[in-house]
């Protein structure tokens, strides 16, 4: 356990870079520790701010309601049943398109319709 | 102040942080009165009628000779850029499956790519810790290779993720193994802002993924090996807007929900989660039931939402791709791909 006297002894000496002792009072260690404490204090402040925020925050059900509304209001090509209007741009993926470098025709796999 | 006094302060501050975190967790738990599935069921919703016969493969893009790590669409959704550890970016006309460019990369260990909104350039990054920009209209060099038009240097670790800012062709955001995200000006190659790093609210481990909010391009989320996701405002580099806790392992992938108010995550803990951007609430966990707890749970490597958000596509390390009903948190399809 070091005492104040020892710390004062350290500061009284020459430039800190010459005193990288392995004893508890080394300058670099104190510097790093101070920086770490500053970061922790900053984090404490952020955490307290967040705690204050939670005092008046609405519960998760509010967000869940919004998700339901937003999801069910949008047309989705993947869904078997989806709100309209249909997006005409979706059809291009199921039309026959000649691949220029081969004889392949891309068409709706599994469909019996030849477009 | 003596070293020992500083140590005592450090111990006290650490204890205070832990106490506050516990209190925060408890308060958040109290505010979770329901999850999305619970709410949807209470409103009479049932799982969407969707099975593997409803999913049609309409294109197979063949050409890479190594694992494909990343891909991105143009905003018009007619072209794709893909990045593979065969050392190439390939640009595809998605409609015809034609390759329009095959770009040999200076560094084969690419991890991410992005298409610029105007469709004229692509960006990629990886283990070289740089982000390379290619202009698709530039002339090829003597060896037939497209030259790099700009290199974004400055990261001190691998570039895991990059995305052009949607309404600005000149801005790009990267996520890196150096624990930071960076907003770049692509025309000058300069860093505009660094998110994290020396600031206390930054990630404390590698950033693995980023996603820019399609409704508000000033906001983006990042996912990290520190098991959190963080929300950033590009105009405020000094601190993260919010940190999202819940995952028990690396957050490998983050993706904004189509409404721009929520985002999904995928993690080494084998789950996907849905978070509310504004409040920080964890709204839903998408978790595979494991009959045998000793088995390793496959990790989530990649996620995407369908255009309405009703479907959540999740890729896992064992090669599975699950399609989840986002609202009911039920798996609709387990599809082995490739």
Interface residues (C-beta under 8 A of the other chain):
Chain A: X1 X2 X3 X4 X6 X7 X24 X25 X26 X29 X30 X33 X34 X36 X37 X39 X40 X41 X42 X43 X44 X46 X47 X48 X50 X51 X54 X57 X58 X59 X60 X61 X63 X64 X65 X66 X67 X68 X70 X71 X72 X73 X74 X75 X76 X77 X78 X79 X80 X81 X82 X89 X92 X93 X94 X97 X98 X99 X100 X101 X106 X108 X109 X110 X111
Chain B: X1 X2 X3 X4 X6 X7 X9 X10 X13 X14 X16 X17 X20 X21 X23 X24 X27 X28 X31 X32 X33 X34 X35 X36 X38 X39 X40 X43 X45 X48 X49 X50 X54 X55 X56 X57 X58 X59 X77 X95 X96 X97 X98 X200 X201 X239 X257 X258 X259 X261 X262 X274 X276 X278 X279 X280 X281 X283 X306 X307 X308 X309 X310 X311 X326 X327
